[in-house]
Amino acid sequence: MTPPLNELYAFACVARHRSFRAAAQALGVSASALSHSLRQLEARLQVRLLHRTTRSVTATEAGEALLARLGPALGQIGDALEAVNDYRAQPQGLLRLNVPRTAAYLLLLPLLPGFLQRYPGIQLDIVCDDTLVDIVAAGFDAGMRFGETLAADMVAVPVGPPMRFAVIASPGYLAQHGTPQHPAELARHAGIRHRFGNGPLYAWELAKDGEALTVQPQGQLTLGEQPLMVGAAAAGLGIALVFEGYAAAALADGRVTRMLADWCPAMPGLYLYYPSGRHLPQAMRLWIDYLKAALDAANL
């Protein structure tokens, strides 16, 4: 007897995530319901598909063999069902995106109201993550990253202009401690450090006329969000390096001053990327077209 499709899909999701909790979140069900589906599937097949411990979930040899054949088949079924969506009068579907915080705050947030109003049948599930994620294994339809970090097997669509960093501090701080004229002088200042979500501190990368310097800021304050770094710099707590979009309002009203601008060259802009060789969901096509049209209208 062939197992129900939902049980096979549930198994593939758990095996890829190696976690009932993560798979349950991706599928929008409870972990207990997912565990029940897997027990039913194993009972139907009369073979153990998963090794379960309190800390991990891994596929058995039989499970690995099933997943290897099942994955492409489920992908084809998903593509076939998505193709039917093209015939709907009102576009529908769920689009799961994994994006860095910079993309969410500076690019996507201003565009969301217009898109959601135009397509009320489309749901967006946006996860902010500054680490590199396997979007296929994690159950995302697409991701957004800067150009230099894209995998070769992905289709990449440019959706943003080149971006620049800005070195900023408050006028009061600079009046008291002096304004650096060269990156080497930053070592004598209180740097507001940025820690990524997965742990490492960001080293400031500055370049001018072919000369590149890496500065590891020294200071009492380390923050994980660039808007907070702008606020700390405006409060006179030190010098920060942030994307210039975060600092635009504070620069405009004079709360911070920019320096070393010629040491902050433009870097590749953001790309939306998704796996190659698969049917592009209607919601994805509409999202890409909307992003491009909005950016063209803004001359970005």
Buried (B, 14 or more C-beta within 10 A) or exposed (E): EEBEEEBBBBBBBBBBBBBBEBBBBBBEBEBEEBBBBBEBBBEEBEBEBBEEEEEEBEBBEBBEEBBEEBBEEBBEEBBEEBEEBEEEEEBBBEBBBBBBBBBBBBBBEEBEEEBEEEBEEBEBBBBBBBEBBEBBEBBBBBBBBBBEEBEEEBBBBBBBBBBEBBBBBBBEBBEEBEBBEEBEBBEEBBBBBBEEEEEEEBEBBBBBEEEEBEBEBEBEBBBEBBBBBBBBBBBBBBBBBBBBBBBEEBBEEEBBBBBBEEBBBEBBBBBBBBBEEBBBBBBBEBBBEBBBEBBEEEEE
